[in-house]
Structures are given as C-alpha cells and as structure tokens.
C-alpha cells in the first residue's frame, strides 16, 4: 500500500521528485488540483473514501499521514 500511494503522489507532482513517508507535502510540486487528483486515485485504487475536508492538502503534513489514513479506512472497510 505504501509504495502504491507514494507512486500515485509522484505521478501527480509537476516535477520528478523522490518521495518518502516522511516527505512534507508542502515541499512537493503539487497544487490543490493535483493533490485532489492524487486523493481520488488513492480512493479508487483501494476502494475507500476520504472525507471532503481531507481532500484539502493543508489538512495534511506528511505523506505518511495519508498512508496511515488510507490503512485506517481500508481496515474499517474490511470490518464491515
């Protein structure tokens, strides 16, 4: 999951960047639209749904925050 999420975020960056779990989102070449596109791709890839406010990049700090939330949403989905 971690690698897929990092790859999705890399694909949406305007520049070719190395991204790690501890990479701060504000340092990436992502604008708000490309961030939303990345979040939608993550939702589709893992069949999860982020809350509306979670599609705003300012609500996130690091790439790992997105990975952890995606894991949490997958775990919740699997319990249903």
Backbone as CSV, one residue per row, in Angstrom:
resi,resn,N_x,N_y,N_z,CA_x,CA_y,CA_z,C_x,C_y,C_z
1,UNK,0.824,-1.198,0.000,0.000,0.000,0.000,0.863,1.255,0.000
2,UNK,1.881,1.252,0.855,2.747,2.431,0.969,3.349,2.800,-0.379
3,UNK,3.902,1.810,-1.069,4.556,2.069,-2.348,3.572,2.582,-3.393
4,UNK,2.358,2.023,-3.400,1.348,2.463,-4.377,0.947,3.906,-4.129
5,UNK,0.753,4.264,-2.875,0.354,5.637,-2.544,1.468,6.616,-2.916
6,UNK,2.691,6.273,-2.601,3.822,7.143,-2.957,3.901,7.298,-4.476
7,UNK,3.705,6.206,-5.206,3.746,6.265,-6.676,2.635,7.165,-7.223
8,UNK,1.438,7.050,-6.668,0.315,7.890,-7.111,0.643,9.365,-6.882
9,UNK,1.174,9.687,-5.714,1.527,11.077,-5.411,2.631,11.559,-6.353
10,UNK,3.633,10.711,-6.601,4.715,11.079,-7.527,4.170,11.388,-8.913
11,UNK,3.215,10.604,-9.369,2.643,10.809,-10.704,1.920,12.144,-10.818
12,UNK,1.421,12.663,-9.722,0.690,13.939,-9.752,1.591,15.150,-9.542
13,UNK,2.827,14.935,-9.128,3.759,16.048,-8.929,4.157,16.637,-10.281
14,UNK,4.351,17.936,-10.321,4.761,18.605,-11.556,6.217,18.286,-11.893
15,UNK,7.032,18.033,-10.882,8.440,17.722,-11.082,8.705,16.274,-10.703
16,UNK,9.783,15.720,-11.235,10.191,14.367,-10.887,10.874,14.437,-9.523
17,UNK,10.204,13.962,-8.487,10.716,14.107,-7.126,10.813,12.761,-6.431
18,UNK,11.807,12.651,-5.552,11.874,11.479,-4.685,10.938,11.743,-3.518
19,UNK,10.101,10.767,-3.226,9.127,10.928,-2.150,9.278,9.761,-1.187
20,UNK,9.296,10.095,0.088,9.393,9.109,1.153,8.234,9.319,2.118
21,UNK,8.080,8.395,3.049,6.986,8.504,4.016,7.039,9.812,4.800
22,UNK,8.241,10.262,5.118,8.370,11.463,5.948,8.468,12.757,5.142
23,UNK,8.235,12.672,3.829,8.264,13.867,2.982,7.088,14.776,3.334
24,UNK,7.402,16.046,3.552,6.343,17.022,3.833,5.637,17.375,2.527
25,UNK,4.330,17.337,2.558,3.539,17.600,1.355,3.770,19.011,0.821
26,UNK,3.966,19.970,1.705,4.152,21.357,1.273,5.432,21.542,0.450
27,UNK,6.366,20.608,0.528,7.623,20.692,-0.222,7.523,20.075,-1.614
28,UNK,6.400,19.429,-1.898,6.232,18.777,-3.195,5.650,19.746,-4.221
29,UNK,5.849,19.423,-5.473,5.334,20.264,-6.558,3.892,19.864,-6.882
30,UNK,3.048,19.953,-5.856,1.628,19.644,-6.006,0.821,20.912,-5.815
31,UNK,-0.098,21.184,-6.728,-1.051,22.254,-6.470,-2.329,21.594,-5.929
32,UNK,-3.305,22.385,-5.592,-4.509,21.826,-4.967,-5.238,20.850,-5.887
33,UNK,-5.274,21.136,-7.175,-5.971,20.246,-8.103,-5.237,18.914,-8.241
34,UNK,-3.909,18.954,-8.373,-3.188,17.687,-8.491,-3.258,16.887,-7.199
35,UNK,-3.352,17.568,-6.057,-3.496,16.837,-4.796,-4.848,16.120,-4.761
36,UNK,-5.906,16.816,-5.173,-7.235,16.188,-5.215,-7.223,14.996,-6.170
37,UNK,-6.574,15.155,-7.314,-6.484,14.046,-8.267,-5.768,12.851,-7.644
38,UNK,-4.709,13.106,-6.895,-3.988,12.019,-6.218,-4.895,11.332,-5.198
39,UNK,-5.646,12.122,-4.438,-6.533,11.547,-3.423,-7.627,10.693,-4.067
40,UNK,-8.174,11.159,-5.182,-9.203,10.387,-5.886,-8.612,9.080,-6.416
41,UNK,-7.400,9.134,-6.944,-6.745,7.912,-7.428,-6.502,6.931,-6.280
42,UNK,-6.118,7.446,-5.117,-5.924,6.580,-3.946,-7.258,5.961,-3.545
43,UNK,-8.306,6.768,-3.534,-9.639,6.232,-3.221,-10.020,5.108,-4.174
44,UNK,-9.827,5.331,-5.453,-10.186,4.330,-6.460,-9.321,3.076,-6.349
45,UNK,-8.046,3.270,-6.098,-7.112,2.134,-6.005,-7.472,1.196,-4.857
46,UNK,-7.879,1.776,-3.731,-8.122,0.978,-2.532,-9.602,0.863,-2.164
47,UNK,-10.471,1.402,-3.004,-11.913,1.350,-2.769,-12.277,1.915,-1.398
48,UNK,-11.751,3.124,-1.142,-12.033,3.830,0.112,-12.528,5.226,-0.231
49,UNK,-12.973,5.955,0.792,-13.432,7.324,0.556,-12.970,8.226,1.693
50,UNK,-12.195,9.241,1.335,-11.764,10.237,2.306,-12.916,11.214,2.546
51,UNK,-12.949,11.801,3.736,-13.919,12.862,3.999,-13.570,14.067,3.129
52,UNK,-14.574,14.891,2.849,-14.379,16.034,1.953,-13.215,16.926,2.397
53,UNK,-13.136,17.240,3.690,-12.078,18.136,4.160,-10.691,17.512,4.018
54,UNK,-10.623,16.194,3.874,-9.336,15.526,3.716,-8.799,15.639,2.287
55,UNK,-9.571,16.201,1.384,-9.077,16.433,0.026,-8.350,17.778,-0.089
56,UNK,-8.242,18.491,1.024,-7.516,19.758,1.082,-6.106,19.489,1.622
57,UNK,-5.100,19.765,0.820,-3.719,19.453,1.193,-3.294,20.123,2.492
58,UNK,-3.879,21.252,2.833,-3.476,21.958,4.053,-3.851,21.184,5.315
59,UNK,-4.698,20.169,5.178,-5.081,19.349,6.333,-4.113,18.196,6.584
60,UNK,-3.068,18.089,5.773,-2.093,17.007,5.885,-0.702,17.591,6.072
61,UNK,0.163,16.839,6.751,1.540,17.287,6.951,2.506,16.477,6.081
62,UNK,2.529,15.167,6.303,3.488,14.308,5.605,2.775,13.239,4.790
63,UNK,3.504,12.658,3.852,2.977,11.573,3.023,2.486,10.433,3.910
64,UNK,3.207,10.155,4.987,2.821,9.063,5.881,1.436,9.273,6.494
65,UNK,1.034,10.508,6.689,-0.307,10.780,7.233,-1.377,10.234,6.294
66,UNK,-1.171,10.384,5.005,-2.118,9.873,4.010,-2.088,8.345,4.006
67,UNK,-0.895,7.780,4.075,-0.756,6.323,4.092,-1.491,5.741,5.299
68,UNK,-1.284,6.334,6.462,-1.924,5.827,7.684,-3.450,5.955,7.616
69,UNK,-3.940,7.067,7.096,-5.394,7.250,6.986,-5.973,6.257,5.987
70,UNK,-5.285,6.016,4.889,-5.752,5.041,3.900,-5.808,3.645,4.524
71,UNK,-4.782,3.294,5.310,-4.785,1.992,6.008,-5.972,1.893,6.955
72,UNK,-6.203,2.970,7.690,-7.322,3.006,8.643,-8.654,2.809,7.909
73,UNK,-8.835,3.503,6.798,-10.076,3.377,6.028,-10.224,1.973,5.442
74,UNK,-9.130,1.387,5.006,-9.179,0.001,4.487,-9.545,-0.972,5.604
75,UNK,-8.962,-0.775,6.783,-9.293,-1.645,7.917,-10.766,-1.538,8.281
76,UNK,-11.299,-0.308,8.304,-12.719,-0.100,8.612,-13.594,-0.786,7.568
77,UNK,-13.216,-0.659,6.307,-13.987,-1.267,5.217,-13.990,-2.782,5.342
78,UNK,-12.856,-3.358,5.719,-12.732,-4.801,5.834,-13.485,-5.367,7.035
79,UNK,-13.778,-4.523,8.025,-14.544,-4.975,9.201,-16.034,-5.046,8.921
80,UNK,-16.469,-4.345,7.867,-17.904,-4.301,7.561,-18.410,-5.629,7.040
